[in-house]
Amino acid sequence: MRPAKKNVRQSVSLSAGVAAQIRGLAKARRLSANRVIVEMIESGMEADKRKEQAFFDLAERFRAAVDPDEVKRLGDEMGRMVFSG
């Protein structure tokens, strides 16, 4: 039997504007502000993982490409991924 996931209490400081947006979302979705923050963090972490996987997939296609035009296009795309945030 797997042990239950342990919750860890963590304190964060939010700007007044962000806190107001969180409270508004929580009220609209009938959730606690804490739950909204947790969902947003989880969503952001998943997005980072997807972005990282997309980069590795693109790098693999870049390594496998033999056509010079394709190599340039994929290299440019990788550059945009790396340097545009």
Sequence and secondary structure as in RCSB ss.txt:
>XXXX:A:sequence
MRPAKKNVRQSVSLSAGVAAQIRGLAKARRLSANRVIVEMIESGMEADKRKEQAFFDLAERFRAAVDPDEVKRLG
DEMGRMVFSG
>XXXX:A:secstr
               HHHHHHHHHHHHHHT  HHHHHHHHHHHHHHHHHHHHHHHHHHHHHHHH  SHHHHHHHH
HHHHHHHH  
